[in-house]
Amino acid sequence: MPGLGGSALKPAVRGFRWNWILNARCDLVWYIGSALVGWIYVALVLFLPHGLSDPLHEPLATLSVGGLSLHLTLELLIFASWAYLVDSPHLWATLARTYLDPDEWQVRRRQLLFAFVWFVAGPVAVLGPYAAGTLYPMRAETMALGGQLFFAFFRLGAYYHVVRQHWGFLQLYKRKNDDFTDPQENRADLWFFNLSMYLPIVLFVASPGQFQAGFVDVELAAGLFEDHRIMGLLHRLFLALYGTALFGYIAFQWTRWWQGSSRNGPKLLFLLSVVPLHYAAFASPLVALFAIPIVTVGHNLQYHRIVWMYGQNKYCRGEPGRYRLTPTAGSLLLLASWPESRTPKPRESGPKWSLSSSPAGPYTTTIWTPKFGG
């Protein structure tokens, strides 16, 4: 990750090490504090539909403009605010660093071309069973199974993508605070992180009411050991495992601190920001319907900060005077990144460089335009 920089190593203070990736303010706002936006979504999901008989589709309010009415439902409010203001710009930021960057085509052409295969996976999974149904008669439910499986795969893939970025930040905080020297600490971090990230999904799927959130009912048998059902037993087992992992990790950190081993402060703060949120995202069927925006919005904001730093390093710290930072009129809506075009030879008059590109900024989109004149 280019230009992480950050503060130099500092001695432990009162049993904690506080070395940041960038600095305390940026890390606390963008890398750690970004999870607070996910908690805002949790609060909106729990409190806005209070008193509504249909919390998903019954409007919270209605906007009327010029004879047109827009019903503001909980679903529209959460998904539209996340998708248009945060997640879609995060996609543009990704494109700016990959497909829209000529430098990346020179370095990673094979990977970029192979990635187009994933654009075929969806149509094949959804339409494939229907094509097969023209040759071999199938029930409608059977032909729809391909789309349902792909949708589940897509959501799980998105969740995995978020978790892996979290793991990358945890590893960065370990590196910045010289936290790889204790093999037991490394194993504790690995096991606790993965259990705390993935067990909430397993707990939700095994819970009796998970089908209320649109998931397939996966009860395995009508009964086991009289009136105890298999999934109910698994739910209690996984809940006990989650509690053991949580309190075991807390006990491990406390014991190490008590023994005089300084603790990695930023790492623990980062875990404190993401672990409870991922548990809360699957705590009830209603909240689980919005799990993707809840756990992804912080990830999006983290990535915006990364790409902003990438743009600063690439466009601001190169040849002096080559670029000029210009805010655009669509800044607050787009948060987008535009590609760097090929550079023609300089001319005596007009722009020295024919460029129009921008990194995705934290709250604004900026266009790097050429400087005119000398």
C-alpha beads as a LAMMPS data file, in Angstrom:
LAMMPS data file: protein, C-alpha beads

374 atoms
373 bonds

1 atom types
1 bond types

-500.0 500.0 xlo xhi
-500.0 500.0 ylo yhi
-500.0 500.0 zlo zhi

Masses

1 110.0

Atoms # bond

1 1 1 0.000 0.000 0.000
2 1 1 1.888 3.100 -1.160
3 1 1 2.729 5.996 1.068
4 1 1 1.420 4.603 4.357
5 1 1 4.137 6.470 6.131
6 1 1 2.743 7.158 9.571
7 1 1 4.380 8.079 12.798
8 1 1 7.717 6.678 13.880
9 1 1 7.815 4.010 16.574
10 1 1 7.261 5.450 20.042
11 1 1 7.952 3.924 23.428
12 1 1 5.079 2.298 25.297
13 1 1 3.075 4.622 27.533
14 1 1 1.412 3.060 30.609
15 1 1 1.528 -0.412 29.128
16 1 1 0.263 0.502 25.642
17 1 1 1.922 1.221 22.311
18 1 1 0.264 3.921 20.197
19 1 1 1.852 3.891 16.744
20 1 1 -0.566 4.757 13.958
21 1 1 -0.675 4.021 10.220
22 1 1 -0.961 7.723 9.339
23 1 1 -1.513 9.663 12.557
24 1 1 -3.911 9.521 15.482
25 1 1 -6.485 11.914 14.004
26 1 1 -6.708 10.289 10.561
27 1 1 -6.712 6.743 11.915
28 1 1 -9.353 7.439 14.542
29 1 1 -11.616 9.207 12.066
30 1 1 -11.217 7.083 8.928
31 1 1 -9.847 3.648 9.825
32 1 1 -11.348 3.083 13.275
33 1 1 -14.139 5.611 13.746
34 1 1 -15.713 4.877 10.359
35 1 1 -17.509 1.926 11.990
36 1 1 -19.664 4.457 13.866
37 1 1 -21.589 5.105 10.635
38 1 1 -22.586 1.440 10.684
39 1 1 -23.960 1.939 14.203
40 1 1 -25.982 4.899 12.929
41 1 1 -27.587 2.548 10.411
42 1 1 -28.304 0.009 13.170
43 1 1 -30.034 2.742 15.201
44 1 1 -32.067 3.873 12.176
45 1 1 -33.209 0.313 11.448
46 1 1 -34.248 -0.291 15.047
47 1 1 -35.942 3.022 15.864
48 1 1 -37.313 4.581 12.662
49 1 1 -39.937 1.907 11.935
50 1 1 -41.180 1.869 15.539
51 1 1 -44.955 1.503 15.481
52 1 1 -45.168 0.505 11.807
53 1 1 -46.945 -2.726 10.908
54 1 1 -44.678 -3.273 7.884
55 1 1 -41.253 -1.790 8.734
56 1 1 -39.824 -2.515 5.280
57 1 1 -42.503 -1.165 2.966
58 1 1 -44.660 1.195 5.013
59 1 1 -43.408 4.745 4.326
60 1 1 -41.735 6.714 7.074
61 1 1 -42.664 9.926 5.245
62 1 1 -43.814 11.102 1.823
63 1 1 -42.189 13.820 -0.247
64 1 1 -44.372 15.644 -2.767
65 1 1 -42.752 17.819 -5.428
66 1 1 -44.611 19.127 -8.474
67 1 1 -47.389 16.604 -8.157
68 1 1 -44.973 13.691 -7.808
69 1 1 -44.829 11.741 -4.561
70 1 1 -41.896 9.763 -3.203
71 1 1 -42.528 7.355 -0.350
72 1 1 -39.489 7.262 1.939
73 1 1 -39.381 3.692 3.233
74 1 1 -36.722 2.328 5.556
75 1 1 -35.367 0.193 2.730
76 1 1 -35.071 3.155 0.381
77 1 1 -33.481 5.393 3.006
78 1 1 -30.784 2.915 4.068
79 1 1 -29.842 1.421 0.721
80 1 1 -30.045 4.645 -1.299
81 1 1 -27.979 6.672 1.181
82 1 1 -25.326 3.948 1.353
83 1 1 -25.237 2.994 -2.321
84 1 1 -25.265 6.475 -3.885
85 1 1 -23.276 8.477 -1.349
86 1 1 -20.660 5.966 -0.196
87 1 1 -20.565 2.601 -1.967
88 1 1 -20.812 3.653 -5.628
89 1 1 -18.044 6.250 -5.224
90 1 1 -15.982 3.474 -3.622
91 1 1 -16.481 1.535 -6.882
92 1 1 -15.302 4.515 -8.922
93 1 1 -12.268 4.821 -6.675
94 1 1 -11.477 1.160 -7.363
95 1 1 -11.840 1.692 -11.111
96 1 1 -9.558 4.738 -10.926
97 1 1 -6.802 2.585 -9.461
98 1 1 -7.310 -0.315 -11.871
99 1 1 -9.136 -0.221 -15.212
100 1 1 -8.971 3.549 -15.673
101 1 1 -5.272 3.851 -14.835
102 1 1 -2.943 3.261 -17.819
103 1 1 -0.070 2.486 -15.450
104 1 1 -2.004 -0.449 -13.987
105 1 1 -2.651 -1.874 -17.464
106 1 1 1.095 -2.000 -18.027
107 1 1 1.722 -3.828 -14.739
108 1 1 -1.382 -6.022 -14.251
109 1 1 -2.877 -6.503 -17.721
110 1 1 -3.453 -10.247 -17.249
111 1 1 -5.261 -9.817 -13.911
112 1 1 -7.424 -7.002 -15.235
113 1 1 -8.500 -9.002 -18.272
114 1 1 -9.165 -12.179 -16.300
115 1 1 -11.390 -10.257 -13.867
116 1 1 -13.938 -9.782 -16.682
117 1 1 -14.816 -13.466 -16.260
118 1 1 -16.787 -12.529 -13.150
119 1 1 -19.154 -10.469 -15.299
120 1 1 -20.224 -13.728 -16.952
121 1 1 -20.781 -15.654 -13.693
122 1 1 -24.013 -13.880 -12.774
123 1 1 -25.900 -14.289 -16.074
124 1 1 -24.782 -17.930 -16.343
125 1 1 -25.931 -18.717 -12.789
126 1 1 -29.288 -16.961 -13.205
127 1 1 -30.160 -17.860 -16.803
128 1 1 -28.425 -21.236 -17.007
129 1 1 -31.150 -23.223 -15.204
130 1 1 -33.836 -21.631 -17.398
131 1 1 -31.889 -22.570 -20.526
132 1 1 -31.568 -26.118 -19.207
133 1 1 -35.305 -26.078 -18.487
134 1 1 -36.029 -25.731 -22.183
135 1 1 -34.345 -29.110 -22.734
136 1 1 -35.324 -30.901 -19.545
137 1 1 -38.603 -29.877 -17.865
138 1 1 -38.042 -28.488 -14.367
139 1 1 -40.148 -26.925 -11.668
140 1 1 -40.098 -23.130 -11.474
141 1 1 -38.590 -23.331 -7.988
142 1 1 -35.727 -25.446 -9.316
143 1 1 -34.942 -23.026 -12.148
144 1 1 -34.941 -20.092 -9.712
145 1 1 -32.419 -21.840 -7.480
146 1 1 -29.456 -20.672 -9.588
147 1 1 -30.267 -17.014 -9.006
148 1 1 -30.813 -17.590 -5.302
149 1 1 -27.473 -19.381 -4.940
150 1 1 -25.644 -16.672 -6.884
151 1 1 -27.246 -13.967 -4.747
152 1 1 -26.119 -15.801 -1.604
153 1 1 -22.629 -16.223 -3.083
154 1 1 -22.511 -12.531 -3.997
155 1 1 -23.488 -11.410 -0.489
156 1 1 -21.046 -13.792 1.174
157 1 1 -18.332 -12.644 -1.232
158 1 1 -19.026 -9.013 -0.363
159 1 1 -18.846 -9.841 3.332
160 1 1 -15.580 -11.747 2.853
161 1 1 -14.175 -8.752 0.959
162 1 1 -14.967 -6.458 3.905
163 1 1 -13.492 -8.885 6.437
164 1 1 -10.254 -9.235 4.496
165 1 1 -9.777 -5.465 4.446
166 1 1 -10.329 -5.435 8.211
167 1 1 -7.690 -8.129 8.550
168 1 1 -5.298 -6.017 6.480
169 1 1 -5.725 -3.070 8.834
170 1 1 -5.179 -5.303 11.854
171 1 1 -1.937 -6.572 10.292
172 1 1 -0.808 -3.014 9.600
173 1 1 -1.354 -2.062 13.233
174 1 1 0.608 -5.133 14.287
175 1 1 3.463 -4.138 12.021
176 1 1 3.457 -0.508 13.140
177 1 1 3.583 -1.574 16.802
178 1 1 6.112 -4.416 16.475
179 1 1 3.433 -6.943 17.395
180 1 1 4.642 -10.029 15.513
181 1 1 7.256 -11.236 17.998
182 1 1 4.913 -13.280 20.217
183 1 1 3.660 -16.471 18.486
184 1 1 0.842 -16.874 21.021
185 1 1 -0.322 -13.310 20.365
186 1 1 -0.333 -13.981 16.623
187 1 1 -2.425 -17.138 17.068
188 1 1 -4.814 -15.359 19.432
189 1 1 -5.295 -12.517 16.941
190 1 1 -5.868 -14.923 14.039
191 1 1 -8.394 -17.152 15.802
192 1 1 -10.288 -14.406 17.586
193 1 1 -10.551 -12.199 14.502
194 1 1 -11.913 -14.923 12.227
195 1 1 -14.281 -16.376 14.818
196 1 1 -15.643 -12.926 15.729
197 1 1 -16.173 -12.038 12.061
198 1 1 -17.756 -15.252 10.747
199 1 1 -19.578 -16.758 13.727
200 1 1 -22.290 -14.028 13.686
201 1 1 -23.378 -15.258 10.234
202 1 1 -23.447 -18.870 11.427
203 1 1 -25.397 -17.857 14.524
204 1 1 -27.962 -16.038 12.416
205 1 1 -28.433 -18.894 9.940
206 1 1 -28.839 -21.346 12.845
207 1 1 -31.312 -19.126 14.701
208 1 1 -34.998 -20.169 14.651
209 1 1 -36.201 -16.922 13.053
210 1 1 -33.579 -16.500 10.354
211 1 1 -36.068 -17.285 7.556
212 1 1 -37.863 -14.022 8.371
213 1 1 -35.018 -12.128 6.699
214 1 1 -35.497 -13.834 3.361
215 1 1 -33.030 -16.661 3.911
216 1 1 -33.857 -20.259 3.142
217 1 1 -35.126 -22.201 6.169
218 1 1 -32.343 -24.670 6.860
219 1 1 -33.940 -26.661 9.697
220 1 1 -32.450 -30.123 9.262
221 1 1 -35.079 -32.222 11.016
222 1 1 -38.482 -31.931 12.652
223 1 1 -37.032 -32.968 15.960
224 1 1 -33.936 -34.298 17.665
225 1 1 -33.820 -35.453 21.267
226 1 1 -37.554 -34.937 21.762
227 1 1 -38.361 -31.250 21.035
228 1 1 -34.812 -29.950 20.479
229 1 1 -34.131 -29.211 16.830
230 1 1 -30.750 -29.618 15.203
231 1 1 -30.319 -25.953 14.332
232 1 1 -31.314 -24.923 17.844
233 1 1 -28.583 -27.150 19.249
234 1 1 -26.056 -25.779 16.763
235 1 1 -27.097 -22.208 17.614
236 1 1 -26.383 -22.771 21.297
237 1 1 -23.102 -24.488 20.466
238 1 1 -21.886 -21.649 18.237
239 1 1 -23.079 -19.034 20.724
240 1 1 -21.013 -20.740 23.417
241 1 1 -18.037 -20.790 21.027
242 1 1 -18.454 -17.072 20.305
243 1 1 -18.604 -16.235 24.009
244 1 1 -15.559 -18.410 24.705
245 1 1 -13.574 -16.708 21.950
246 1 1 -14.581 -13.226 23.152
247 1 1 -13.880 -13.673 26.842
248 1 1 -10.816 -15.804 26.120
249 1 1 -9.278 -13.032 24.032
250 1 1 -10.094 -10.392 26.633
251 1 1 -8.516 -12.609 29.325
252 1 1 -5.450 -13.147 27.146
253 1 1 -4.940 -9.401 26.599
254 1 1 -5.510 -8.643 30.286
255 1 1 -3.044 -11.348 31.373
256 1 1 -0.359 -10.102 29.012
257 1 1 -0.873 -6.525 30.217
258 1 1 -0.769 -7.639 33.880
259 1 1 2.499 -9.482 33.205
260 1 1 4.052 -6.228 31.989
261 1 1 3.825 -6.808 28.223
262 1 1 2.775 -3.545 26.582
263 1 1 -0.415 -3.837 24.535
264 1 1 -1.063 -2.725 20.963
265 1 1 -3.497 0.142 21.554
266 1 1 -4.560 0.863 17.935
267 1 1 -5.098 -2.831 17.221
268 1 1 -7.391 -3.228 20.231
269 1 1 -9.296 -0.052 19.357
270 1 1 -9.768 -1.304 15.812
271 1 1 -11.134 -4.641 17.051
272 1 1 -13.398 -2.797 19.464
273 1 1 -14.828 -0.812 16.558
274 1 1 -15.595 -3.703 14.185
275 1 1 -16.273 -6.809 16.305
276 1 1 -19.451 -5.591 18.112
277 1 1 -20.787 -4.098 14.868
278 1 1 -20.520 -7.395 12.995
279 1 1 -22.336 -9.160 15.826
280 1 1 -25.085 -6.528 15.911
281 1 1 -25.559 -6.732 12.121
282 1 1 -26.894 -10.289 12.484
283 1 1 -28.568 -9.942 15.867
284 1 1 -32.143 -9.864 14.505
285 1 1 -33.930 -10.704 11.225
286 1 1 -34.801 -7.045 10.548
287 1 1 -31.263 -5.762 11.122
288 1 1 -29.798 -8.669 9.129
289 1 1 -31.689 -7.485 6.054
290 1 1 -29.427 -4.417 6.132
291 1 1 -26.250 -6.274 7.165
292 1 1 -24.384 -5.452 3.950
293 1 1 -24.653 -1.635 4.226
294 1 1 -24.149 -1.820 8.011
295 1 1 -20.812 -3.631 7.838
296 1 1 -19.716 -2.202 4.475
297 1 1 -20.130 1.539 5.014
298 1 1 -17.088 1.725 7.309
299 1 1 -15.092 -0.327 4.827
300 1 1 -16.105 2.138 2.086
301 1 1 -14.953 5.142 4.101
302 1 1 -11.657 3.430 4.908
303 1 1 -11.105 2.852 1.207
304 1 1 -11.941 6.455 0.317
305 1 1 -9.171 7.571 2.666
306 1 1 -6.738 5.061 1.163
307 1 1 -7.459 6.243 -2.382
308 1 1 -7.261 9.880 -1.332
309 1 1 -3.782 9.168 0.038
310 1 1 -2.917 7.259 -3.138
311 1 1 -4.001 10.228 -5.255
312 1 1 -2.013 12.650 -3.119
313 1 1 1.113 10.522 -3.483
314 1 1 0.703 9.993 -7.223
315 1 1 -0.520 13.399 -8.355
316 1 1 0.731 15.895 -5.781
317 1 1 4.230 14.688 -4.994
318 1 1 5.533 14.228 -8.477
319 1 1 6.957 16.901 -10.729
320 1 1 6.351 20.330 -9.117
321 1 1 3.708 22.366 -10.917
322 1 1 2.544 19.501 -13.111
323 1 1 -0.931 19.295 -11.576
324 1 1 -3.427 21.703 -10.086
325 1 1 -6.148 20.678 -7.615
326 1 1 -9.579 21.956 -8.670
327 1 1 -12.837 21.109 -6.835
328 1 1 -15.714 20.310 -9.171
329 1 1 -19.371 21.275 -9.013
330 1 1 -20.438 17.657 -8.505
331 1 1 -18.088 17.064 -5.612
332 1 1 -20.598 16.235 -2.899
333 1 1 -22.506 13.729 -5.055
334 1 1 -19.895 11.960 -7.143
335 1 1 -16.921 11.206 -4.880
336 1 1 -15.565 9.690 -8.062
337 1 1 -12.175 9.176 -9.661
338 1 1 -11.437 9.821 -13.305
339 1 1 -8.633 8.221 -15.324
340 1 1 -5.328 9.777 -16.173
341 1 1 -5.166 10.113 -19.925
342 1 1 -2.055 9.662 -21.987
343 1 1 0.206 12.691 -21.942
344 1 1 0.910 14.400 -25.277
345 1 1 4.011 16.399 -25.930
346 1 1 4.102 19.847 -24.300
347 1 1 3.126 22.814 -26.430
348 1 1 4.247 26.402 -26.293
349 1 1 0.759 27.671 -25.471
350 1 1 -2.241 26.114 -23.824
351 1 1 -2.003 23.435 -21.198
352 1 1 1.371 21.843 -20.621
353 1 1 -0.261 18.482 -19.952
354 1 1 -3.574 17.168 -21.243
355 1 1 -4.793 15.556 -18.044
356 1 1 -8.045 15.200 -16.207
357 1 1 -7.933 12.836 -13.241
358 1 1 -8.748 12.762 -9.561
359 1 1 -8.438 10.652 -6.448
360 1 1 -11.601 10.048 -4.455
361 1 1 -11.462 12.443 -1.548
362 1 1 -12.987 11.949 1.875
363 1 1 -16.032 14.129 1.198
364 1 1 -15.302 15.815 -2.117
365 1 1 -14.234 14.848 -5.570
366 1 1 -11.372 16.865 -6.942
367 1 1 -10.192 17.055 -10.532
368 1 1 -6.471 17.287 -11.184
369 1 1 -6.289 19.677 -14.119
370 1 1 -3.267 20.925 -16.098
371 1 1 -1.603 24.188 -15.267
372 1 1 -1.599 26.850 -17.987
373 1 1 1.314 28.992 -18.822
374 1 1 4.751 28.793 -17.220

Bonds

1 1 1 2
2 1 2 3
3 1 3 4
4 1 4 5
5 1 5 6
6 1 6 7
7 1 7 8
8 1 8 9
9 1 9 10
10 1 10 11
11 1 11 12
12 1 12 13
13 1 13 14
14 1 14 15
15 1 15 16
16 1 16 17
17 1 17 18
18 1 18 19
19 1 19 20
20 1 20 21
21 1 21 22
22 1 22 23
23 1 23 24
24 1 24 25
25 1 25 26
26 1 26 27
27 1 27 28
28 1 28 29
29 1 29 30
30 1 30 31
31 1 31 32
32 1 32 33
33 1 33 34
34 1 34 35
35 1 35 36
36 1 36 37
37 1 37 38
38 1 38 39
39 1 39 40
40 1 40 41
41 1 41 42
42 1 42 43
43 1 43 44
44 1 44 45
45 1 45 46
46 1 46 47
47 1 47 48
48 1 48 49
49 1 49 50
50 1 50 51
51 1 51 52
52 1 52 53
53 1 53 54
54 1 54 55
55 1 55 56
56 1 56 57
57 1 57 58
58 1 58 59
59 1 59 60
60 1 60 61
61 1 61 62
62 1 62 63
63 1 63 64
64 1 64 65
65 1 65 66
66 1 66 67
67 1 67 68
68 1 68 69
69 1 69 70
70 1 70 71
71 1 71 72
72 1 72 73
73 1 73 74
74 1 74 75
75 1 75 76
76 1 76 77
77 1 77 78
78 1 78 79
79 1 79 80
80 1 80 81
81 1 81 82
82 1 82 83
83 1 83 84
84 1 84 85
85 1 85 86
86 1 86 87
87 1 87 88
88 1 88 89
89 1 89 90
90 1 90 91
91 1 91 92
92 1 92 93
93 1 93 94
94 1 94 95
95 1 95 96
96 1 96 97
97 1 97 98
98 1 98 99
99 1 99 100
100 1 100 101
101 1 101 102
102 1 102 103
103 1 103 104
104 1 104 105
105 1 105 106
106 1 106 107
107 1 107 108
108 1 108 109
109 1 109 110
110 1 110 111
111 1 111 112
112 1 112 113
113 1 113 114
114 1 114 115
115 1 115 116
116 1 116 117
117 1 117 118
118 1 118 119
119 1 119 120
120 1 120 121
121 1 121 122
122 1 122 123
123 1 123 124
124 1 124 125
125 1 125 126
126 1 126 127
127 1 127 128
128 1 128 129
129 1 129 130
130 1 130 131
131 1 131 132
132 1 132 133
133 1 133 134
134 1 134 135
135 1 135 136
136 1 136 137
137 1 137 138
138 1 138 139
139 1 139 140
140 1 140 141
141 1 141 142
142 1 142 143
143 1 143 144
144 1 144 145
145 1 145 146
146 1 146 147
147 1 147 148
148 1 148 149
149 1 149 150
150 1 150 151
151 1 151 152
152 1 152 153
153 1 153 154
154 1 154 155
155 1 155 156
156 1 156 157
157 1 157 158
158 1 158 159
159 1 159 160
160 1 160 161
161 1 161 162
162 1 162 163
163 1 163 164
164 1 164 165
165 1 165 166
166 1 166 167
167 1 167 168
168 1 168 169
169 1 169 170
170 1 170 171
171 1 171 172
172 1 172 173
173 1 173 174
174 1 174 175
175 1 175 176
176 1 176 177
177 1 177 178
178 1 178 179
179 1 179 180
180 1 180 181
181 1 181 182
182 1 182 183
183 1 183 184
184 1 184 185
185 1 185 186
186 1 186 187
187 1 187 188
188 1 188 189
189 1 189 190
190 1 190 191
191 1 191 192
192 1 192 193
193 1 193 194
194 1 194 195
195 1 195 196
196 1 196 197
197 1 197 198
198 1 198 199
199 1 199 200
200 1 200 201
201 1 201 202
202 1 202 203
203 1 203 204
204 1 204 205
205 1 205 206
206 1 206 207
207 1 207 208
208 1 208 209
209 1 209 210
210 1 210 211
211 1 211 212
212 1 212 213
213 1 213 214
214 1 214 215
215 1 215 216
216 1 216 217
217 1 217 218
218 1 218 219
219 1 219 220
220 1 220 221
221 1 221 222
222 1 222 223
223 1 223 224
224 1 224 225
225 1 225 226
226 1 226 227
227 1 227 228
228 1 228 229
229 1 229 230
230 1 230 231
231 1 231 232
232 1 232 233
233 1 233 234
234 1 234 235
235 1 235 236
236 1 236 237
237 1 237 238
238 1 238 239
239 1 239 240
240 1 240 241
241 1 241 242
242 1 242 243
243 1 243 244
244 1 244 245
245 1 245 246
246 1 246 247
247 1 247 248
248 1 248 249
249 1 249 250
250 1 250 251
251 1 251 252
252 1 252 253
253 1 253 254
254 1 254 255
255 1 255 256
256 1 256 257
257 1 257 258
258 1 258 259
259 1 259 260
260 1 260 261
261 1 261 262
262 1 262 263
263 1 263 264
264 1 264 265
265 1 265 266
266 1 266 267
267 1 267 268
268 1 268 269
269 1 269 270
270 1 270 271
271 1 271 272
272 1 272 273
273 1 273 274
274 1 274 275
275 1 275 276
276 1 276 277
277 1 277 278
278 1 278 279
279 1 279 280
280 1 280 281
281 1 281 282
282 1 282 283
283 1 283 284
284 1 284 285
285 1 285 286
286 1 286 287
287 1 287 288
288 1 288 289
289 1 289 290
290 1 290 291
291 1 291 292
292 1 292 293
293 1 293 294
294 1 294 295
295 1 295 296
296 1 296 297
297 1 297 298
298 1 298 299
299 1 299 300
300 1 300 301
301 1 301 302
302 1 302 303
303 1 303 304
304 1 304 305
305 1 305 306
306 1 306 307
307 1 307 308
308 1 308 309
309 1 309 310
310 1 310 311
311 1 311 312
312 1 312 313
313 1 313 314
314 1 314 315
315 1 315 316
316 1 316 317
317 1 317 318
318 1 318 319
319 1 319 320
320 1 320 321
321 1 321 322
322 1 322 323
323 1 323 324
324 1 324 325
325 1 325 326
326 1 326 327
327 1 327 328
328 1 328 329
329 1 329 330
330 1 330 331
331 1 331 332
332 1 332 333
333 1 333 334
334 1 334 335
335 1 335 336
336 1 336 337
337 1 337 338
338 1 338 339
339 1 339 340
340 1 340 341
341 1 341 342
342 1 342 343
343 1 343 344
344 1 344 345
345 1 345 346
346 1 346 347
347 1 347 348
348 1 348 349
349 1 349 350
350 1 350 351
351 1 351 352
352 1 352 353
353 1 353 354
354 1 354 355
355 1 355 356
356 1 356 357
357 1 357 358
358 1 358 359
359 1 359 360
360 1 360 361
361 1 361 362
362 1 362 363
363 1 363 364
364 1 364 365
365 1 365 366
366 1 366 367
367 1 367 368
368 1 368 369
369 1 369 370
370 1 370 371
371 1 371 372
372 1 372 373
373 1 373 374
